[in-house]
Amino acid sequence: MSGRVSAVRIRAWPVAVTTAAALDVVAHRLRHPAARTAVRYGAALALLGIARTAGVSWSGLGLGRRELGSGVRTGVVAGGCAAAAVLAGAALPATRRVLRDQRAAGTTAGGGLVTQLARITCAAVPPEELVYRSALLGLRPGDGSQAGAVAWSSVLFGLSHIQPTLSTMSQTALGEHLAPRPMHQAAFVAGNVAATAAAGAAFAWLRLRSGSVLAPLLAHAALNDAALIAGRLAHRLGRDHPVARRTTSTPVAPRRADAGRKDLGPFSSGQPRGIIACRPRRPGRRSVAVTGVVRGIDGSASSRSAW
């Protein structure tokens, strides 16, 4: 690499990083999906233009024709393995709870399953791969090594997911536990950034191994699509097979019709637990007699006066 080309790339690197960060913030603040997609593809085209102006070839960007076949083969194999691992996690009860996400549960405001899969595959993944695994990875500053380029592009890829994580954190499986705890929220965001950066490093390795950006694009799309399907499966399996609560019960013997009753004399007729608990009956000679006896026991009136 000549000194002139190296100097151009050194100057182009911060411009590309700033452009990617600014347009990513703008795209995240837009509410309409079509507008977000347009801004993301615009950012990808802008960074590819910066890289081409700095002297990066199409092959250096992973967009060469000769590497297309290798990229497709590598991407299909890697994407199939990633999707199988994610779907297996939804089938296992031990890991199913981690995949439960409100964004994947049923039909949401974002559309049905087919619409969401198409949005992931065609609108979300390709701009990210063109920005981070094509432009920024190919536009490595100065005489930097491939390892340094992979590290820088992966860290930037992880940091680009801070805003999406903050806005969707409450919809994840751990959302209810993170709401009242700011320190736990910060740890969750940091962990998600680290995991995304690690995934970015794996995608960059696929890009360098195959020579084509199609490899990480296909693997990335398969991973995200499988995560969406696994989230729905986790909700459905959790609803169809709820966890049974362990309860203990003591068998209750059938109660006899005369249980709890006491013989209180000629006026009780087997009434429960005393004369005062009897329901009021229609006034008559017998009910007056009962009232007179009760008042006589209480001492407030004479028994003879009630007769």
N, C-alpha and C positions, 0 to 999 in steps of 0.2 A: 504494500500500500504506500503510495507516494505521500510526501509531506504535505503537498497542497490538498489532496483529497482528505487526508487526516485532519487538517485544519478546518476544512469545510464541515466535516462531520462533527467536530468538536463544537463549532458554532451552531450547527443545526440541531444537536441533541437537546439543549435546554428549550429551544423554540418548539420542538416536537412535544416534549414533555408538558410544557405549559399549555400548548394548544389542546392536547388530549385531556388534561385535567379540567380546563375551563369548559370545553364542550361537554364533558361528562357531567359536570355540575348543572349546566343548562339543560341537558337532556333529562336529568333526574327531576328537575323542577317542573317540567312540562307534564300536564295531566293527560293529554290526548295521545293515545298510543302511536298514531301515525306521525305526529310531530316528533315524538321521541325517536322513532325509527329514522326519520329523515335527518335529525341532528346527529345521530350515531353514525349513519352512513356518511354524512358530510364530514364528520371528524376523521373517519377512516380514509376517505379520499384525500383530505387535507394532509394527513400524515404521510400517506403514500407519495403525495406530491413533494413534500419536504424531503423525503428519503431519496426520491429520484433526482431532485435538484442537487442533493449532496453527493451524487455519484453512485448510489446503490443500484445494482442491476436488478432485473426482474428475477433472475435466479437467486440473487442474494436476498430478495424479499420473499422467497418461497413461492413465487408465481410463475416459474418457468414451465414450459410445456413438457420438457423431457421428464420432469419429476412428478407429473400428474398421476401416472399409474402407481408409482411407489407410494405416493401420498394416500391414494384411495385404499390400497391394500393395507397399509399400516393403520389408517384411521378406522377401517372396518373391524380389524382384529382388536385393536385397543378399545374401541367403543363397545364392541360386543362383550368383552371381558368386564368393562366397567358397569355396563347395564345389567349383566348377570349378577354381579356382586350386590348391586343396589336392590334389585328385585328379590334376591335371596334374603337380604336384610328385612324386607317387608314381610316375608313368609315366616320368619323366625320370631316367636313371641318375645325373646330377650331383646331384640333390636327394633321391634316394630314400633314401640312408643317413640323412639327418637325420630322416626320418619313422619310422624303425624304432624301435619301442617295445615292450618286453616285455609291457606291459599289453594290447597289441593283437594279440599273436602267438597265433593258435590259440584254443582253448577254454581259458579260465583259470578260476580259482576264482570270478570274478565272474559266470560264466554265459556263454552263447553270444552270438553277435553281436546277435541280435534283443533279447535281454535287456539287453545293454549299451546298445544304441541307445535302447531304451525308458527306461532309467534316466537317460540323459543328457537326453533330450527332456522327460521328465515329472517327474523328481525333482531333477535338478541345476540346470538352466538357469532354470526359472521362479522359484524363490525368489531367485536372484541378481539377476534383472532387476527383481523387485518391490522388492528392498532398495535396489539401487544406482541403477537408472534410473527408478524410480517414487518411492519414499519419499525417499531422500537427495537425488535431483536436484530433486524438487519442493519439498523442505523446505530451500531455500537460505537461509542465515542472513541476517537483516536485509534490507537493500536490495541484497544481492549480485547481481551480473549473472549472466547465463546462462553466460558463459565461466568465471567463478569457480566456479559450481556444477558445471559439467562437470569442471573441474580437480580440485576436492575429491573428488567422487564417484569419479572415475577413479583418483586416487591411493589412496583407500581400497580400491577394487576390486583394485588391484594388490597392496597390502599383505596383503589377505586370502588371497592365494595363496602366502604364504611357507611355511606349514605343509605344504600339499599338495606343494609343490616339494621340501621337505626329505625328506618321507617316500617320494617316488617318484623321486628323483633317480637312484638306482642302476639303475632300470629303463629309463632313456632310452638313446638311442644313444651318448651321451657318458659314461655311467655308469662304465665301466671306467677311463676316463681321469681321473675326478674323485675316485675313492675315496681315493687316498693324498695328495691335494693340497688342504688346507683353503682356500688362497687361491683356487684355481680353483673350489671349491664356492661360496665367497662370491660370486665373479664370476658364476657360473651362476645363483644365486638372484637376484642384483641384475638381471641381464639378463632373467630371466623375469618379475620384478616390473615392469620397465619395459615389456616387450612386452605384458603383461596390462593395464597402465594405458593404453597406447596403444589397445589393442582396446576398453577401456572407454570411452575418449573417442570412438571411432568409433560404438560402440553408443549413447552419449548423443546424438551428433549425429543418428542415425537417429530416436531418440525425440523430439527437439525438432523435427525436420523434418516428421515425420508426425503428431506430436501424440499418438501412441499408443505404449504400452509393448510392443504386439504386434510392432512393427517390429524392435527390438533382440532381442526374445525369439526370433522366427523366424530372424533372421540368426545369433544366437548358437548356437541349436540346430543349424542347418545346418552351421556351421563346426565344431563339436565332433563331430558325427556324421561329417562328411567326414574329419576327422582320424583317427577310429577306423578307418573303412574304408580310408583311405590307409595307415595303419600295417599293417593286415593285407595289403594288396596289396604293400607294400614288402617284407615278410617273404617272401611267396610268390614274387614276382618274383626276389628275391635268392637264393632256394633253387633255383628252376628254372633260373636263368642264372648259375651261379657264375662268378667271375672266373678265367679260365684262367691258370695259371702258365706262365711262359716257361721252358722247359727245353731244354737241349742235350744230345744224346747222340751218341756215336761208334759207328758200326756195328761190331759184333764179328764177326770172321770165324769160321766154324765150325771147331771144333778137331778135328784128325785123331785118329783112335783111337790112333796111335802117337806123338802129340806129347809131348815131354818125356821120352821114354824114351832109354835109352842102352845100347849093347851092352856088357855087362860080362863076356862070356865064356860058356862053356858052361853056367854055373849061373844066368845072369840070365833067359834066355828073354824078353828085352824088358821086364823089370820097371822101374818108374819110379825113376830117379835113385839107384840104388845098391841094394845087397843088404839093407842094414839097414832100408830102408823097406818091404820085402816083408811081407805079412801072414804070421803064423805058420802054418805048415802042419803037417799030421799028421806026427809023428816018423817018420823013415825014413832009409834010407841016404843019399838025396840031400840031405835037409835037414841031417843030421849033417855031411855033407861041407861044406855051405855054412857052417855054424857054425864048423867047424874052420878054414876059410880065414879067416874074419873074426877069430877069436881069434888066429890066427897072425899076421895083419897087425898087430893091436894089440900083440902081443908078450907077452901074458899067458900063453900056453900054446903048446905045440908043435902044428904041423899034423898030425903023424903020430899024436898021441895021440887026435885026434878020429876018425881013420879006424878 
